[in-house]
Amino acid sequence: MDVRVVKAIGQLKSKEEAVLATIVATHGSTPRKAGSQAIFFCDGRIIGTIGGGYGEAEVSQHALSMVSSGKPAMIRIDLTHEMAENDGMICGGTMDIFLEPLNSKR
């Protein structure tokens, strides 16, 4: 677990909505493994990382769309397809990621 993420969760302002992303499982080659975390804020800030690049950008989109629903979700990020390859990624696996809204007003 990233110490920066733990510290940020403890310091979140009560009005600041964000989404905590935690990799719960990986299959094949991935940039980060289970247990890696990042917090995605509505203003675009990210604390921690779940691997960067295409995969993290896709998680960010999912996370920001979840803020309005306030409901947790499990997503799978596929790093095996052509888009990831075109982005220069050499991974070839998938990551299952749990997204948990923080301070949701819903």
C-alpha positions in Angstrom: 0.0 0.0 0.0 1.3 3.5 -0.9 1.9 5.6 2.2 1.0 8.7 0.2 -2.4 7.2 -0.5 -3.0 6.3 3.2 -2.0 9.8 4.3 -4.2 11.4 1.6 -7.3 9.5 2.7 -6.7 10.6 6.3 -6.4 14.2 5.1 -9.3 14.4 2.7 -11.5 17.4 3.2 -15.0 16.4 4.2 -16.4 18.1 1.1 -13.8 16.8 -1.4 -15.1 14.0 -3.5 -12.6 11.4 -4.9 -12.4 7.8 -5.9 -10.0 5.3 -4.4 -8.8 2.7 -7.0 -7.3 -0.6 -5.7 -5.9 -3.3 -7.9 -7.4 -6.5 -6.5 -6.1 -9.0 -9.1 -3.8 -9.1 -12.1 -3.4 -11.6 -14.9 -0.4 -11.7 -17.1 2.1 -8.9 -17.3 0.9 -5.6 -15.7 2.8 -2.5 -14.6 1.6 -2.8 -11.0 0.3 -5.7 -8.9 -2.6 -6.4 -6.5 -2.6 -3.9 -3.6 -1.5 -0.9 -5.6 -3.7 2.1 -5.0 -4.4 5.6 -6.4 -6.9 8.3 -5.5 -8.5 10.2 -8.4 -9.8 13.7 -7.6 -12.5 15.6 -9.6 -10.0 18.3 -10.5 -7.7 15.8 -12.2 -5.2 15.3 -9.4 -4.0 11.7 -8.7 -2.2 10.5 -5.6 -0.4 7.2 -6.0 -0.4 5.1 -9.1 -1.9 1.9 -10.5 0.6 1.9 -13.4 0.3 5.1 -15.4 -0.2 5.4 -19.1 -3.3 4.1 -21.0 -4.5 1.9 -18.1 -4.4 4.7 -15.5 -6.2 7.1 -17.9 -8.9 4.6 -18.5 -9.4 4.0 -14.7 -9.5 7.8 -14.3 -12.4 8.1 -16.7 -14.3 5.4 -14.9 -13.5 6.9 -11.5 -14.7 10.4 -12.4 -17.9 9.1 -13.9 -18.6 7.2 -10.6 -18.4 10.3 -8.5 -21.9 11.3 -9.6 -23.4 7.8 -8.7 -21.5 7.4 -5.4 -21.6 3.6 -5.9 -18.5 1.3 -5.8 -17.7 -0.8 -8.8 -15.3 -3.4 -10.1 -13.7 -2.9 -13.5 -11.3 -4.8 -15.6 -8.6 -2.9 -17.6 -7.3 -4.8 -20.6 -3.7 -4.0 -21.5 -3.6 -6.7 -24.2 -5.3 -4.9 -27.1 -4.0 -2.8 -29.9 -4.7 0.6 -28.2 -2.3 -0.3 -25.4 0.3 -1.5 -27.9 0.0 1.7 -29.9 0.5 3.7 -26.7 3.9 2.0 -26.4 3.0 -0.3 -23.5 4.7 -3.7 -23.4 2.4 -5.2 -20.8 0.1 -7.9 -21.9 -2.3 -8.6 -19.1 -5.4 -7.4 -17.3 -6.0 -5.7 -14.0 -9.2 -6.0 -11.9 -9.7 -2.8 -10.0 -12.1 -1.9 -7.3 -13.3 1.7 -7.4 -14.6 3.2 -4.1 -16.1 6.7 -4.0 -14.8 8.8 -1.0 -17.0 11.5 0.6 -19.8 10.8 -1.9 -22.8 13.0 -1.4 -25.1 10.5 -3.1 
